[in-house]
Amino acid sequence: MVARERLRRLTRSIRFSAYWMIAPAVLLVVAFTLYPYIYAIWSSIRVTSPLLPPAFAGLKNYEAVITSIYFLRSVKRTLIFTAASVPITVLLGLLTASLLNRRFIGDIALRALVLLPWAIPISISGVIWRGFFNGGWGALNALLYMAGIIPKYIGWLTTPNLATLVVITVQVWTQFPFATVLILAAMQAIPEELYEAAAIDGAGLLQRFFYVTLPSIRAMLAIVIIFEVLMGLTAFDLTYALTGGGPGTATTLISYFTYAESFKMLNFGNGAALAVILAAVSLIMILAILQLIPKGALIGGEEG
């Protein structure tokens, strides 16, 4: 009985110490994650504007933004933007990681070069590419014109469809290096014995890729897809620096619409409602993606 009581006290002491050790991390999560969410929800049901006195609004802010034609347009553009950029980013990251997973002369330098777009802040990338695609003096128009490919300069950023294509292209350029790094790390963790066994069984290069590499990195692919979906749904700084949401509202994604509603229209209640809606949609899409992933993929288990 005495030994059992001592064991209980020791267990309680260890548990108490563990709580104290994780307390700082929990407080940081609450301070920088949970509190902003709660404050956003609270602001979304109130009239919050420097132009109007604060008051309880209930769901009127949500009704106002959901019924707005600009909201529907921004949601459509965001979904198109995400649906186009995510598969290209993941596929390009997978192909680049497959190339970098092999040893060759200059492979280290190439890996550093691949990381360069990701190392540049997205807002800076937007400014750089805005100069490249500028319709009046941009480098792309100058190169195409001098090569005789185009008879006159093209308004890449002033034509709605072209501006959308440019934003998607730059989004892929800024995101695929990170996807490459994650996928490459997963590839390098695959035991070489699996490839040797597959080769002994007569598997060719493509067969080894589809039957050894892909099943071994599916957990990382799931993580990359989820991350890129979030980046697509919440993309703001790129469109802000590259197109300013234009021409017109052609590249006004939901995150940029949230910014405009809050800081241009000074309607923080509507902006908070949009932020809550965006967070909810992001969560739903993440859960949907997780449901599509085979059971055990994230923990390396077998499919059910």
Long-range contacts (C-beta under 8 A, 24 or more apart in sequence): 37-279, 40-272, 40-275, 40-276, 40-279, 41-272, 41-276, 43-268, 43-269, 43-272, 44-269, 44-272, 44-273, 44-275, 44-276, 45-269, 46-269, 47-269, 48-267, 48-268, 48-269, 48-272, 49-266, 49-267, 49-268, 49-269, 50-266, 51-266, 57-269, 61-269, 61-270, 61-272, 61-273, 62-273, 62-276, 62-277, 64-270, 64-273, 65-261, 65-270, 65-273, 65-274, 65-277, 66-277, 70-249, 70-252, 70-257, 71-254, 71-257, 71-274, 73-249, 73-252, 74-249, 74-252, 74-253, 74-254, 74-256, 74-257, 75-254, 77-164, 77-250, 77-251, 77-252, 77-253, 78-232, 78-233, 78-253, 78-254, 78-255, 80-164, 81-164, 81-167, 81-168, 81-171, 81-232, 81-235, 81-253, 82-229, 82-232, 82-233, 84-168, 85-168, 85-171, 85-172, 85-175, 85-228, 85-232, 86-225, 86-228, 86-229, 86-232, 88-168, 88-172, 88-176, 89-171, 89-172, 89-175, 89-176, 89-179, 89-228, 90-179, 90-221, 90-224, 90-225, 90-228, 92-172, 92-176, 92-179, 92-180, 93-176, 93-177, 93-178, 93-179, 93-180, 93-182, 93-183, 93-224, 94-179, 94-183, 94-221, 96-176, 96-180, 97-179, 97-180, 97-181, 97-183, 97-184, 97-187, 98-187, 98-209, 98-213, 100-180, 100-184, 101-184, 101-187, 101-188, 114-177, 114-180, 115-177, 115-181, 116-177, 117-173, 117-174, 117-176, 117-177, 118-174, 118-175, 118-177, 118-178, 118-181, 119-177, 120-174, 121-237, 122-174, 122-237, 122-238, 122-241, 123-237, 123-238, 123-240, 123-241, 124-241, 125-170, 125-173, 125-174, 125-238, 125-241, 126-170, 126-237, 126-238, 126-239, 126-240, 126-241, 126-242, 127-241, 127-242, 129-166, 129-170, 129-173, 129-242, 130-157, 130-241, 130-242, 130-243, 133-157, 133-166, 157-242, 157-243, 157-246, 157-247, 158-246, 158-247, 159-247, 160-247, 160-248, 160-250, 161-250, 163-243, 163-246, 163-247, 163-250, 163-251, 164-250, 164-251, 166-242, 166-243, 167-238, 167-239, 167-242, 167-243, 167-251, 170-238, 170-242, 171-231, 171-232, 171-235, 171-238, 174-238, 175-228, 175-231, 178-227, 179-224, 179-227, 179-228, 182-220, 182-223, 182-224, 183-217, 183-220, 183-221, 183-224, 185-220, 186-216, 186-217, 186-219, 186-220, 186-221, 187-213, 187-216, 187-217, 189-216, 190-216, 190-217, 218-293, 218-294, 218-297, 219-297, 219-298, 219-299, 219-300, 222-289, 222-290, 222-293, 222-297, 222-298, 223-298, 225-289, 226-286, 226-289, 226-290, 229-282, 229-285, 229-286, 229-289, 230-282, 230-286, 233-278, 233-281, 233-282, 233-285, 234-278, 234-282, 254-278
